[in-house]
Amino acid sequence: MQEAYILINVELGCEEQVRRDLKKVEGVKEVYTSYGVYDFIVKAASDSVGNLEKLVFDNLRKIANVRSTLTLIVSEDKTVRHKTGK
């Protein structure tokens, strides 16, 4: 399973409508509100990077009032271990 986080910027005042539409998209697993440059952080998953690309281009970017997206593909090796030494 390939995962991605998509940062989404929307038109001012359209946040609730876009949130509802985002939750309807197949492959969208979680939707978070963000304050700053981006209005939403969306966690999405699909069986391949190609299908994630289709999800973004064919679905998310076509939602009314979405201004821009930035997609962050999650590395297959998700485990990061931090060692602290003193």
N, C-alpha and C positions, 0 to 999 in steps of 0.2 A: 504494500500500500504506500503510495507516494503522497506526502503531505505538503501543504504550502500555507503561508500566512499572506493574506492580501490586505494591504493598507488602502483604504478607500476615502476619497474626498468627495463630498456632495455639495449641491447647491444649498445655500443658507435657507433654513426653514423647512427643508425637505427630509430631515433626518428620520422621522417616524415612518414616513411612507417608504423610504429606501430600506430601513430596517425590516419592515414587513416583507418587502420583496426579496431581500437577501435570504431570509429564513425559508423562503419557498423553493430556493434553488437546490436541486439535487446535487449532493457533493459538499454542500456547506454544512459543516459540523458545529461551528460555534460562531457567534457574532458578538463582539465587544464594542462598546462605545469608547472612543478615545478623544482626549482633548488636546488640541494643538493643530498641527498642519493637516493631519488625517482625522476623519470623523469616526471611522470604524476600522477594527482589526478583525478580519474574517479568517477562521481556520477552515481549510478545505482539504478534502482527501479524494483520491481517485486511484485507479489501478496503474496509471502511467503519467509521466510528465506531459505527454501529448494530450491526454485527456484533461489534465489540469489546465493546459493552455486553452483548450476548447471551452472549458468551464468559464475561464476569465473572459476570453474574447467573445464567445457566443452567448454568454448569459450575463455575467456581472457587469461588463461594460455597456451592455444594452439596456440596463435598468434605467428608467427615467430619472434624471437629475443626478446621475453619477458623473462627476467631473473628471476624475482621474483615478488610476489604480497603480499600485506598486506591488509586484509579486515577489515573495521571498520563498524559494523552494527549499524545503528542509532536506539536509543531507541524510543519506540512508543510515549513516553511522551517527545515531542520535546521542550516544553516550559520551559525556564529557566528564572527566574526573579531574578534580583540582587537588593538588597536593600542597599542603602548607608545611613549610619547614622552618624551624627556628634554630 
